[in-house]
Amino acid sequence: MSYIKKTLPNGLRIILAPLKDTATVTVMVLAETGSEYEKKAENGISHFLEHMCFKGTTKRPSSKIINSELDGLGAASNAFTNTDYTGFYAKAHADKTEQILDIVSDIYLNSTFPESELEKEKGVVIEEINMYEDRPQSKVWDILGEAVFGDQPAGRTIIGTKETVSAITRDDLVAYHTAHYVPEGTVVVIGGKVDESIIPKIEMHFGALPKSPKSQRVKVIDEQSKAKVTIHHKKSDQTHIVLAFRTGIDRYNEKAYQAGLLGSILGAGMSSRLFHRIREELGLAYYISSGHSAELDYGVFSISVGVSNANVGKALEAIFGELRKMKEEVVPEDELRRVKDLRKGHLFLGLETSNDWADFYGFQEVYHDAILSPEKLSAKREAVSAEEVQALAHAIFRPEGLTIAMVGPVEDEKAVYGTISL
């Protein structure tokens, strides 16, 4: 399926992803801002702003009015915040396209951030922080980010801290919205039963926005010279672990396709090497997975697992054994074929609905210089050889680029260092 792209004079981009065999439409607006665009004192403001956008607009003065109107259209809606993008969307029957476009654009452009809702929503977000603090499987990723990147935006959480969230004012929200929700940093994506006749309606909502430069994030300092271990001590029956390797492979690097396949060979699906070794053969864990995150100017390969406290050392030794094998032996062609088919299958299985298509094209527009069709994306993966995967394993799996984060009652940090064998 082809897509349609148009850039307005003010810099705002429109992406249409028509899908014939559907009765629905998803309208999504993406802002190219997130936690990595924040100053230290305002950590969490991107996420908090996302929450406050639903509290009322100039046209719809309360969250009750917004929610009632969406419910009345039979729509599903939500929003999300990441390190470098924030999104708002609504999905409904195609005959409600103009109505949900009106609502989503109103939320994005005209939110009033009522003072009366501010303190209440702070309480909501602080309880969200408490929820993640009580989930070791989530907390370990926060510990990892800080350990890997330290005191820079990439090392801070998306949600922020209780202190930074509590300090946010309405003036802060207005200033952040003005600085970051600008046409050059905005993508409007509509997927599903849609055609070019919707473009004038999008221009009606967004075309009058004055041209304004997109705010820039601070480049990540991506340096490390030796292995690091960080432990968040918590009384629990399990220890949750993430091993992370700096890769230097950002989302514009062609090696990202090799890194993605390497992650799948090791930890995607029940036939993956780590799942088979750690769960099926040794019975050490319920979950284990691995993957590569290619970000704007850095890359991280990670492996996550939860094991009983007594089995931490055994699990780490087994994981390092699999990593050494990736470096020492070329992946057999039949295994590489299976993993490529797995990734291709998951790609196309994830493109069956209007919101899937909106996500696929919208995130590519935010992430990359060029948009690839599913077929071209699959072709990029098909071109990766077993020798390239092995060479990349050699480049990535090095002790000096490793950080291990743990949440649990682990006391012997030296013993953890002692398991590192690459």
Contacts in CASP RR format, 6 or more apart in sequence:
PFRMAT RR
TARGET T0000
AUTHOR 0000-0000-0000
METHOD contacts of the structure
MODEL  1
MSYIKKTLPNGLRIILAPLKDTATVTVMVLAETGSEYEKKAENGISHFLE
HMCFKGTTKRPSSKIINSELDGLGAASNAFTNTDYTGFYAKAHADKTEQI
LDIVSDIYLNSTFPESELEKEKGVVIEEINMYEDRPQSKVWDILGEAVFG
DQPAGRTIIGTKETVSAITRDDLVAYHTAHYVPEGTVVVIGGKVDESIIP
KIEMHFGALPKSPKSQRVKVIDEQSKAKVTIHHKKSDQTHIVLAFRTGID
RYNEKAYQAGLLGSILGAGMSSRLFHRIREELGLAYYISSGHSAELDYGV
FSISVGVSNANVGKALEAIFGELRKMKEEVVPEDELRRVKDLRKGHLFLG
LETSNDWADFYGFQEVYHDAILSPEKLSAKREAVSAEEVQALAHAIFRPE
GLTIAMVGPVEDEKAVYGTISL
1 17 0 8 1.000
1 18 0 8 1.000
1 19 0 8 1.000
1 357 0 8 1.000
1 373 0 8 1.000
2 18 0 8 1.000
2 373 0 8 1.000
3 15 0 8 1.000
3 16 0 8 1.000
3 17 0 8 1.000
3 18 0 8 1.000
3 361 0 8 1.000
3 371 0 8 1.000
4 14 0 8 1.000
4 15 0 8 1.000
4 16 0 8 1.000
4 18 0 8 1.000
4 196 0 8 1.000
5 13 0 8 1.000
5 14 0 8 1.000
5 15 0 8 1.000
5 16 0 8 1.000
5 365 0 8 1.000
5 371 0 8 1.000
6 13 0 8 1.000
6 14 0 8 1.000
6 199 0 8 1.000
7 13 0 8 1.000
7 14 0 8 1.000
8 14 0 8 1.000
8 183 0 8 1.000
8 203 0 8 1.000
8 206 0 8 1.000
8 207 0 8 1.000
9 207 0 8 1.000
9 211 0 8 1.000
10 183 0 8 1.000
10 184 0 8 1.000
10 206 0 8 1.000
10 207 0 8 1.000
10 209 0 8 1.000
10 210 0 8 1.000
10 211 0 8 1.000
10 212 0 8 1.000
11 183 0 8 1.000
11 184 0 8 1.000
11 185 0 8 1.000
11 211 0 8 1.000
12 183 0 8 1.000
12 184 0 8 1.000
12 185 0 8 1.000
12 186 0 8 1.000
12 187 0 8 1.000
12 188 0 8 1.000
12 206 0 8 1.000
12 207 0 8 1.000
12 209 0 8 1.000
13 186 0 8 1.000
13 187 0 8 1.000
13 188 0 8 1.000
13 365 0 8 1.000
14 187 0 8 1.000
14 188 0 8 1.000
14 189 0 8 1.000
14 190 0 8 1.000
14 199 0 8 1.000
14 202 0 8 1.000
15 187 0 8 1.000
15 188 0 8 1.000
15 189 0 8 1.000
15 190 0 8 1.000
15 361 0 8 1.000
15 362 0 8 1.000
15 365 0 8 1.000
15 371 0 8 1.000
16 189 0 8 1.000
16 190 0 8 1.000
16 191 0 8 1.000
16 194 0 8 1.000
16 195 0 8 1.000
16 196 0 8 1.000
16 198 0 8 1.000
16 199 0 8 1.000
17 189 0 8 1.000
17 190 0 8 1.000
17 191 0 8 1.000
17 192 0 8 1.000
17 194 0 8 1.000
17 357 0 8 1.000
17 358 0 8 1.000
17 360 0 8 1.000
17 361 0 8 1.000
18 191 0 8 1.000
18 192 0 8 1.000
18 193 0 8 1.000
18 194 0 8 1.000
18 195 0 8 1.000
19 191 0 8 1.000
19 192 0 8 1.000
19 193 0 8 1.000
19 354 0 8 1.000
19 357 0 8 1.000
20 193 0 8 1.000
22 94 0 8 1.000
22 192 0 8 1.000
22 193 0 8 1.000
22 353 0 8 1.000
22 354 0 8 1.000
23 93 0 8 1.000
23 94 0 8 1.000
23 193 0 8 1.000
24 91 0 8 1.000
24 92 0 8 1.000
24 93 0 8 1.000
24 94 0 8 1.000
24 192 0 8 1.000
24 193 0 8 1.000
24 353 0 8 1.000
24 354 0 8 1.000
25 91 0 8 1.000
25 92 0 8 1.000
25 93 0 8 1.000
25 94 0 8 1.000
25 96 0 8 1.000
25 97 0 8 1.000
25 100 0 8 1.000
25 190 0 8 1.000
25 191 0 8 1.000
25 192 0 8 1.000
25 193 0 8 1.000
25 194 0 8 1.000
25 354 0 8 1.000
26 89 0 8 1.000
26 90 0 8 1.000
26 91 0 8 1.000
26 189 0 8 1.000
26 190 0 8 1.000
26 191 0 8 1.000
26 192 0 8 1.000
26 353 0 8 1.000
26 354 0 8 1.000
26 355 0 8 1.000
26 357 0 8 1.000
26 358 0 8 1.000
27 89 0 8 1.000
27 90 0 8 1.000
27 91 0 8 1.000
27 97 0 8 1.000
27 100 0 8 1.000
27 101 0 8 1.000
27 104 0 8 1.000
27 188 0 8 1.000
27 189 0 8 1.000
27 190 0 8 1.000
27 191 0 8 1.000
27 358 0 8 1.000
28 87 0 8 1.000
28 88 0 8 1.000
28 89 0 8 1.000
28 104 0 8 1.000
28 188 0 8 1.000
28 189 0 8 1.000
28 190 0 8 1.000
28 191 0 8 1.000
28 355 0 8 1.000
28 358 0 8 1.000
28 359 0 8 1.000
28 362 0 8 1.000
29 87 0 8 1.000
29 88 0 8 1.000
29 89 0 8 1.000
29 104 0 8 1.000
29 105 0 8 1.000
29 108 0 8 1.000
29 186 0 8 1.000
29 187 0 8 1.000
29 188 0 8 1.000
29 189 0 8 1.000
30 85 0 8 1.000
30 86 0 8 1.000
30 87 0 8 1.000
30 186 0 8 1.000
30 187 0 8 1.000
30 188 0 8 1.000
30 189 0 8 1.000
30 362 0 8 1.000
30 363 0 8 1.000
30 365 0 8 1.000
30 366 0 8 1.000
31 85 0 8 1.000
31 86 0 8 1.000
31 87 0 8 1.000
31 108 0 8 1.000
31 180 0 8 1.000
31 181 0 8 1.000
31 185 0 8 1.000
31 186 0 8 1.000
32 84 0 8 1.000
32 85 0 8 1.000
32 180 0 8 1.000
32 185 0 8 1.000
32 186 0 8 1.000
32 187 0 8 1.000
32 214 0 8 1.000
32 366 0 8 1.000
33 46 0 8 1.000
33 84 0 8 1.000
33 85 0 8 1.000
33 86 0 8 1.000
33 180 0 8 1.000
33 181 0 8 1.000
33 185 0 8 1.000
33 215 0 8 1.000
34 46 0 8 1.000
34 47 0 8 1.000
34 81 0 8 1.000
34 82 0 8 1.000
34 83 0 8 1.000
34 84 0 8 1.000
34 85 0 8 1.000
34 86 0 8 1.000
34 158 0 8 1.000
34 180 0 8 1.000
35 43 0 8 1.000
35 44 0 8 1.000
35 46 0 8 1.000
35 47 0 8 1.000
35 81 0 8 1.000
35 82 0 8 1.000
35 83 0 8 1.000
35 153 0 8 1.000
35 156 0 8 1.000
35 157 0 8 1.000
35 158 0 8 1.000
35 160 0 8 1.000
36 83 0 8 1.000
36 84 0 8 1.000
36 153 0 8 1.000
36 154 0 8 1.000
36 217 0 8 1.000
36 218 0 8 1.000
36 220 0 8 1.000
36 296 0 8 1.000
37 46 0 8 1.000
37 84 0 8 1.000
37 153 0 8 1.000
37 180 0 8 1.000
37 215 0 8 1.000
37 217 0 8 1.000
38 44 0 8 1.000
38 45 0 8 1.000
38 46 0 8 1.000
38 153 0 8 1.000
38 156 0 8 1.000
40 151 0 8 1.000
40 153 0 8 1.000
40 156 0 8 1.000
41 164 0 8 1.000
41 167 0 8 1.000
42 164 0 8 1.000
42 168 0 8 1.000
42 172 0 8 1.000
42 176 0 8 1.000
43 153 0 8 1.000
43 156 0 8 1.000
43 157 0 8 1.000
43 160 0 8 1.000
43 161 0 8 1.000
43 164 0 8 1.000
44 157 0 8 1.000
44 158 0 8 1.000
44 159 0 8 1.000
44 160 0 8 1.000
44 161 0 8 1.000
44 164 0 8 1.000
44 165 0 8 1.000
44 168 0 8 1.000
45 164 0 8 1.000
45 168 0 8 1.000
45 172 0 8 1.000
45 173 0 8 1.000
45 176 0 8 1.000
46 81 0 8 1.000
46 86 0 8 1.000
46 158 0 8 1.000
46 176 0 8 1.000
46 180 0 8 1.000
47 81 0 8 1.000
47 86 0 8 1.000
47 125 0 8 1.000
47 158 0 8 1.000
47 159 0 8 1.000
47 160 0 8 1.000
48 121 0 8 1.000
48 122 0 8 1.000
48 125 0 8 1.000
48 165 0 8 1.000
48 168 0 8 1.000
48 173 0 8 1.000
49 86 0 8 1.000
49 113 0 8 1.000
49 173 0 8 1.000
49 176 0 8 1.000
49 177 0 8 1.000
50 79 0 8 1.000
50 80 0 8 1.000
50 81 0 8 1.000
50 86 0 8 1.000
50 87 0 8 1.000
50 88 0 8 1.000
51 79 0 8 1.000
51 121 0 8 1.000
51 124 0 8 1.000
51 125 0 8 1.000
52 111 0 8 1.000
52 113 0 8 1.000
52 117 0 8 1.000
52 118 0 8 1.000
52 121 0 8 1.000
52 173 0 8 1.000
53 79 0 8 1.000
53 88 0 8 1.000
53 107 0 8 1.000
53 108 0 8 1.000
53 111 0 8 1.000
53 113 0 8 1.000
54 63 0 8 1.000
54 66 0 8 1.000
54 67 0 8 1.000
54 79 0 8 1.000
54 107 0 8 1.000
54 111 0 8 1.000
55 62 0 8 1.000
55 63 0 8 1.000
55 111 0 8 1.000
55 112 0 8 1.000
55 113 0 8 1.000
55 114 0 8 1.000
55 117 0 8 1.000
55 121 0 8 1.000
56 62 0 8 1.000
56 63 0 8 1.000
56 65 0 8 1.000
56 66 0 8 1.000
56 111 0 8 1.000
56 112 0 8 1.000
56 114 0 8 1.000
56 117 0 8 1.000
57 66 0 8 1.000
57 106 0 8 1.000
57 107 0 8 1.000
57 110 0 8 1.000
57 111 0 8 1.000
57 112 0 8 1.000
58 106 0 8 1.000
58 110 0 8 1.000
58 112 0 8 1.000
59 106 0 8 1.000
59 110 0 8 1.000
60 66 0 8 1.000
60 69 0 8 1.000
60 103 0 8 1.000
60 106 0 8 1.000
61 112 0 8 1.000
61 114 0 8 1.000
62 114 0 8 1.000
63 117 0 8 1.000
66 103 0 8 1.000
66 107 0 8 1.000
69 99 0 8 1.000
69 103 0 8 1.000
70 77 0 8 1.000
70 90 0 8 1.000
70 100 0 8 1.000
70 103 0 8 1.000
73 90 0 8 1.000
73 92 0 8 1.000
73 96 0 8 1.000
73 99 0 8 1.000
73 100 0 8 1.000
74 92 0 8 1.000
74 93 0 8 1.000
74 96 0 8 1.000
75 90 0 8 1.000
75 91 0 8 1.000
75 92 0 8 1.000
75 96 0 8 1.000
75 100 0 8 1.000
75 103 0 8 1.000
76 90 0 8 1.000
76 91 0 8 1.000
76 92 0 8 1.000
77 88 0 8 1.000
77 89 0 8 1.000
77 90 0 8 1.000
77 91 0 8 1.000
77 100 0 8 1.000
77 103 0 8 1.000
77 104 0 8 1.000
78 89 0 8 1.000
79 86 0 8 1.000
79 87 0 8 1.000
79 88 0 8 1.000
79 89 0 8 1.000
80 86 0 8 1.000
80 87 0 8 1.000
81 87 0 8 1.000
81 158 0 8 1.000
82 158 0 8 1.000
83 153 0 8 1.000
83 154 0 8 1.000
83 158 0 8 1.000
83 295 0 8 1.000
84 217 0 8 1.000
84 295 0 8 1.000
84 296 0 8 1.000
84 366 0 8 1.000
85 363 0 8 1.000
85 366 0 8 1.000
88 104 0 8 1.000
88 107 0 8 1.000
88 108 0 8 1.000
89 104 0 8 1.000
89 355 0 8 1.000
89 358 0 8 1.000
90 100 0 8 1.000
90 103 0 8 1.000
90 104 0 8 1.000
91 100 0 8 1.000
91 354 0 8 1.000
91 355 0 8 1.000
92 99 0 8 1.000
92 100 0 8 1.000
94 192 0 8 1.000
94 193 0 8 1.000
94 194 0 8 1.000
97 190 0 8 1.000
97 193 0 8 1.000
97 194 0 8 1.000
97 198 0 8 1.000
98 198 0 8 1.000
98 201 0 8 1.000
101 190 0 8 1.000
101 198 0 8 1.000
101 201 0 8 1.000
101 202 0 8 1.000
101 205 0 8 1.000
102 205 0 8 1.000
105 188 0 8 1.000
105 202 0 8 1.000
105 205 0 8 1.000
105 206 0 8 1.000
108 181 0 8 1.000
108 186 0 8 1.000
109 181 0 8 1.000
109 205 0 8 1.000
109 206 0 8 1.000
109 209 0 8 1.000
111 177 0 8 1.000
113 170 0 8 1.000
113 173 0 8 1.000
113 174 0 8 1.000
113 177 0 8 1.000
115 170 0 8 1.000
118 168 0 8 1.000
118 169 0 8 1.000
118 170 0 8 1.000
122 165 0 8 1.000
122 166 0 8 1.000
122 168 0 8 1.000
125 159 0 8 1.000
125 165 0 8 1.000
126 162 0 8 1.000
126 165 0 8 1.000
126 166 0 8 1.000
128 159 0 8 1.000
129 159 0 8 1.000
129 160 0 8 1.000
129 161 0 8 1.000
129 162 0 8 1.000
129 165 0 8 1.000
132 138 0 8 1.000
132 139 0 8 1.000
132 142 0 8 1.000
132 159 0 8 1.000
133 139 0 8 1.000
136 234 0 8 1.000
136 236 0 8 1.000
136 238 0 8 1.000
136 240 0 8 1.000
136 407 0 8 1.000
136 408 0 8 1.000
137 240 0 8 1.000
137 304 0 8 1.000
137 306 0 8 1.000
139 232 0 8 1.000
139 234 0 8 1.000
139 240 0 8 1.000
139 407 0 8 1.000
140 232 0 8 1.000
140 240 0 8 1.000
140 241 0 8 1.000
140 242 0 8 1.000
140 304 0 8 1.000
140 405 0 8 1.000
140 406 0 8 1.000
140 407 0 8 1.000
141 242 0 8 1.000
141 304 0 8 1.000
141 405 0 8 1.000
142 157 0 8 1.000
143 230 0 8 1.000
143 232 0 8 1.000
143 405 0 8 1.000
143 406 0 8 1.000
143 407 0 8 1.000
144 230 0 8 1.000
144 242 0 8 1.000
144 244 0 8 1.000
144 302 0 8 1.000
144 403 0 8 1.000
144 405 0 8 1.000
145 154 0 8 1.000
145 155 0 8 1.000
145 244 0 8 1.000
145 405 0 8 1.000
146 155 0 8 1.000
146 156 0 8 1.000
146 230 0 8 1.000
147 228 0 8 1.000
147 230 0 8 1.000
147 403 0 8 1.000
147 405 0 8 1.000
148 154 0 8 1.000
148 155 0 8 1.000
148 224 0 8 1.000
148 228 0 8 1.000
148 244 0 8 1.000
148 246 0 8 1.000
148 300 0 8 1.000
148 403 0 8 1.000
149 155 0 8 1.000
149 220 0 8 1.000
149 221 0 8 1.000
152 218 0 8 1.000
152 220 0 8 1.000
152 221 0 8 1.000
153 217 0 8 1.000
153 218 0 8 1.000
153 220 0 8 1.000
154 220 0 8 1.000
154 295 0 8 1.000
154 298 0 8 1.000
159 165 0 8 1.000
179 215 0 8 1.000
180 215 0 8 1.000
182 209 0 8 1.000
182 212 0 8 1.000
182 213 0 8 1.000
182 214 0 8 1.000
182 215 0 8 1.000
183 206 0 8 1.000
183 207 0 8 1.000
183 209 0 8 1.000
183 210 0 8 1.000
183 211 0 8 1.000
183 212 0 8 1.000
184 211 0 8 1.000
184 212 0 8 1.000
184 213 0 8 1.000
184 214 0 8 1.000
185 214 0 8 1.000
186 206 0 8 1.000
187 362 0 8 1.000
187 365 0 8 1.000
187 366 0 8 1.000
188 202 0 8 1.000
188 206 0 8 1.000
189 358 0 8 1.000
189 361 0 8 1.000
189 362 0 8 1.000
189 365 0 8 1.000
190 198 0 8 1.000
190 202 0 8 1.000
190 358 0 8 1.000
191 354 0 8 1.000
191 355 0 8 1.000
191 357 0 8 1.000
191 358 0 8 1.000
191 361 0 8 1.000
192 354 0 8 1.000
192 357 0 8 1.000
192 358 0 8 1.000
193 354 0 8 1.000
217 296 0 8 1.000
219 297 0 8 1.000
220 295 0 8 1.000
220 296 0 8 1.000
220 297 0 8 1.000
220 298 0 8 1.000
222 246 0 8 1.000
222 248 0 8 1.000
222 297 0 8 1.000
222 298 0 8 1.000
222 299 0 8 1.000
224 246 0 8 1.000
224 400 0 8 1.000
224 401 0 8 1.000
224 403 0 8 1.000
225 400 0 8 1.000
226 399 0 8 1.000
226 400 0 8 1.000
226 401 0 8 1.000
227 399 0 8 1.000
227 400 0 8 1.000
227 401 0 8 1.000
227 402 0 8 1.000
227 403 0 8 1.000
227 404 0 8 1.000
227 417 0 8 1.000
227 420 0 8 1.000
228 402 0 8 1.000
228 403 0 8 1.000
228 404 0 8 1.000
229 403 0 8 1.000
229 404 0 8 1.000
229 406 0 8 1.000
229 413 0 8 1.000
229 416 0 8 1.000
229 417 0 8 1.000
230 403 0 8 1.000
230 404 0 8 1.000
230 405 0 8 1.000
230 406 0 8 1.000
231 405 0 8 1.000
231 406 0 8 1.000
231 407 0 8 1.000
231 408 0 8 1.000
231 410 0 8 1.000
231 413 0 8 1.000
231 416 0 8 1.000
232 405 0 8 1.000
232 406 0 8 1.000
232 407 0 8 1.000
232 408 0 8 1.000
233 408 0 8 1.000
233 409 0 8 1.000
233 410 0 8 1.000
233 411 0 8 1.000
234 407 0 8 1.000
234 408 0 8 1.000
234 409 0 8 1.000
235 408 0 8 1.000
235 409 0 8 1.000
236 309 0 8 1.000
236 407 0 8 1.000
236 408 0 8 1.000
236 409 0 8 1.000
237 308 0 8 1.000
237 309 0 8 1.000
238 306 0 8 1.000
238 307 0 8 1.000
238 308 0 8 1.000
238 309 0 8 1.000
238 408 0 8 1.000
239 306 0 8 1.000
239 307 0 8 1.000
239 308 0 8 1.000
239 309 0 8 1.000
239 312 0 8 1.000
239 406 0 8 1.000
239 407 0 8 1.000
239 408 0 8 1.000
239 409 0 8 1.000
239 410 0 8 1.000
240 304 0 8 1.000
240 305 0 8 1.000
240 306 0 8 1.000
240 406 0 8 1.000
240 407 0 8 1.000
240 408 0 8 1.000
241 304 0 8 1.000
241 305 0 8 1.000
241 306 0 8 1.000
241 307 0 8 1.000
241 312 0 8 1.000
241 315 0 8 1.000
241 316 0 8 1.000
241 404 0 8 1.000
241 405 0 8 1.000
241 406 0 8 1.000
242 302 0 8 1.000
242 303 0 8 1.000
242 304 0 8 1.000
242 404 0 8 1.000
242 405 0 8 1.000
243 302 0 8 1.000
243 303 0 8 1.000
243 304 0 8 1.000
243 316 0 8 1.000
243 319 0 8 1.000
243 402 0 8 1.000
243 403 0 8 1.000
243 404 0 8 1.000
244 300 0 8 1.000
244 301 0 8 1.000
244 302 0 8 1.000
244 303 0 8 1.000
244 402 0 8 1.000
244 403 0 8 1.000
244 404 0 8 1.000
244 405 0 8 1.000
245 300 0 8 1.000
245 301 0 8 1.000
245 302 0 8 1.000
245 396 0 8 1.000
245 397 0 8 1.000
245 398 0 8 1.000
245 401 0 8 1.000
245 402 0 8 1.000
245 403 0 8 1.000
246 298 0 8 1.000
246 299 0 8 1.000
246 300 0 8 1.000
246 401 0 8 1.000
247 259 0 8 1.000
247 292 0 8 1.000
247 299 0 8 1.000
247 300 0 8 1.000
247 301 0 8 1.000
247 395 0 8 1.000
247 396 0 8 1.000
248 298 0 8 1.000
248 299 0 8 1.000
249 255 0 8 1.000
249 256 0 8 1.000
249 259 0 8 1.000
249 292 0 8 1.000
249 294 0 8 1.000
249 299 0 8 1.000
250 256 0 8 1.000
250 294 0 8 1.000
250 295 0 8 1.000
250 296 0 8 1.000
250 297 0 8 1.000
250 298 0 8 1.000
250 299 0 8 1.000
251 294 0 8 1.000
251 295 0 8 1.000
251 296 0 8 1.000
251 367 0 8 1.000
251 368 0 8 1.000
252 368 0 8 1.000
252 369 0 8 1.000
253 294 0 8 1.000
254 380 0 8 1.000
255 392 0 8 1.000
256 292 0 8 1.000
256 294 0 8 1.000
257 380 0 8 1.000
257 381 0 8 1.000
257 383 0 8 1.000
257 384 0 8 1.000
258 384 0 8 1.000
258 388 0 8 1.000
258 389 0 8 1.000
258 392 0 8 1.000
259 291 0 8 1.000
259 292 0 8 1.000
259 294 0 8 1.000
259 299 0 8 1.000
259 301 0 8 1.000
259 392 0 8 1.000
259 396 0 8 1.000
260 291 0 8 1.000
260 292 0 8 1.000
260 343 0 8 1.000
261 336 0 8 1.000
261 339 0 8 1.000
261 340 0 8 1.000
261 343 0 8 1.000
261 381 0 8 1.000
261 384 0 8 1.000
261 389 0 8 1.000
262 291 0 8 1.000
262 292 0 8 1.000
262 301 0 8 1.000
262 326 0 8 1.000
262 389 0 8 1.000
262 392 0 8 1.000
262 393 0 8 1.000
262 396 0 8 1.000
263 290 0 8 1.000
263 291 0 8 1.000
263 292 0 8 1.000
263 301 0 8 1.000
264 272 0 8 1.000
264 291 0 8 1.000
264 339 0 8 1.000
264 342 0 8 1.000
264 343 0 8 1.000
265 272 0 8 1.000
265 273 0 8 1.000
265 326 0 8 1.000
265 331 0 8 1.000
265 335 0 8 1.000
265 336 0 8 1.000
265 339 0 8 1.000
265 389 0 8 1.000
266 272 0 8 1.000
266 273 0 8 1.000
266 274 0 8 1.000
266 290 0 8 1.000
266 291 0 8 1.000
266 303 0 8 1.000
266 322 0 8 1.000
266 323 0 8 1.000
266 326 0 8 1.000
267 273 0 8 1.000
267 274 0 8 1.000
267 275 0 8 1.000
267 288 0 8 1.000
267 289 0 8 1.000
267 290 0 8 1.000
267 291 0 8 1.000
267 303 0 8 1.000
268 289 0 8 1.000
268 290 0 8 1.000
268 291 0 8 1.000
268 339 0 8 1.000
268 342 0 8 1.000
268 343 0 8 1.000
269 275 0 8 1.000
269 342 0 8 1.000
270 276 0 8 1.000
271 338 0 8 1.000
272 290 0 8 1.000
273 322 0 8 1.000
273 325 0 8 1.000
273 326 0 8 1.000
274 288 0 8 1.000
274 289 0 8 1.000
274 290 0 8 1.000
274 303 0 8 1.000
274 305 0 8 1.000
274 319 0 8 1.000
274 322 0 8 1.000
275 288 0 8 1.000
275 289 0 8 1.000
277 318 0 8 1.000
277 322 0 8 1.000
278 284 0 8 1.000
278 285 0 8 1.000
278 288 0 8 1.000
278 305 0 8 1.000
278 315 0 8 1.000
278 318 0 8 1.000
278 319 0 8 1.000
279 285 0 8 1.000
279 286 0 8 1.000
279 288 0 8 1.000
282 314 0 8 1.000
282 315 0 8 1.000
282 318 0 8 1.000
284 305 0 8 1.000
284 307 0 8 1.000
284 308 0 8 1.000
284 311 0 8 1.000
284 314 0 8 1.000
284 315 0 8 1.000
284 318 0 8 1.000
285 305 0 8 1.000
285 306 0 8 1.000
285 307 0 8 1.000
285 315 0 8 1.000
286 306 0 8 1.000
287 304 0 8 1.000
287 305 0 8 1.000
287 306 0 8 1.000
288 303 0 8 1.000
288 304 0 8 1.000
288 305 0 8 1.000
288 306 0 8 1.000
289 303 0 8 1.000
289 304 0 8 1.000
289 305 0 8 1.000
290 301 0 8 1.000
290 302 0 8 1.000
290 303 0 8 1.000
290 304 0 8 1.000
291 301 0 8 1.000
291 302 0 8 1.000
291 303 0 8 1.000
292 299 0 8 1.000
292 300 0 8 1.000
292 301 0 8 1.000
292 302 0 8 1.000
293 299 0 8 1.000
293 300 0 8 1.000
293 301 0 8 1.000
293 302 0 8 1.000
301 396 0 8 1.000
303 319 0 8 1.000
305 315 0 8 1.000
305 319 0 8 1.000
306 315 0 8 1.000
307 314 0 8 1.000
307 315 0 8 1.000
309 408 0 8 1.000
309 409 0 8 1.000
309 410 0 8 1.000
312 406 0 8 1.000
312 410 0 8 1.000
312 416 0 8 1.000
313 415 0 8 1.000
313 416 0 8 1.000
313 419 0 8 1.000
316 404 0 8 1.000
316 416 0 8 1.000
316 419 0 8 1.000
316 420 0 8 1.000
317 419 0 8 1.000
317 421 0 8 1.000
320 419 0 8 1.000
320 420 0 8 1.000
320 421 0 8 1.000
320 422 0 8 1.000
321 421 0 8 1.000
323 393 0 8 1.000
323 397 0 8 1.000
323 422 0 8 1.000
324 397 0 8 1.000
324 421 0 8 1.000
324 422 0 8 1.000
326 389 0 8 1.000
326 390 0 8 1.000
326 393 0 8 1.000
326 397 0 8 1.000
327 390 0 8 1.000
327 393 0 8 1.000
327 394 0 8 1.000
327 397 0 8 1.000
327 422 0 8 1.000
329 390 0 8 1.000
330 386 0 8 1.000
330 387 0 8 1.000
330 390 0 8 1.000
331 386 0 8 1.000
331 389 0 8 1.000
331 390 0 8 1.000
332 386 0 8 1.000
333 386 0 8 1.000
336 386 0 8 1.000
336 389 0 8 1.000
340 381 0 8 1.000
340 382 0 8 1.000
340 384 0 8 1.000
343 378 0 8 1.000
343 381 0 8 1.000
344 378 0 8 1.000
344 381 0 8 1.000
347 374 0 8 1.000
347 377 0 8 1.000
347 378 0 8 1.000
348 374 0 8 1.000
350 356 0 8 1.000
351 357 0 8 1.000
351 360 0 8 1.000
351 374 0 8 1.000
360 374 0 8 1.000
361 371 0 8 1.000
364 371 0 8 1.000
364 372 0 8 1.000
365 371 0 8 1.000
372 380 0 8 1.000
397 422 0 8 1.000
398 422 0 8 1.000
399 420 0 8 1.000
399 422 0 8 1.000
402 420 0 8 1.000
402 422 0 8 1.000
404 416 0 8 1.000
404 420 0 8 1.000
406 416 0 8 1.000
410 416 0 8 1.000
END
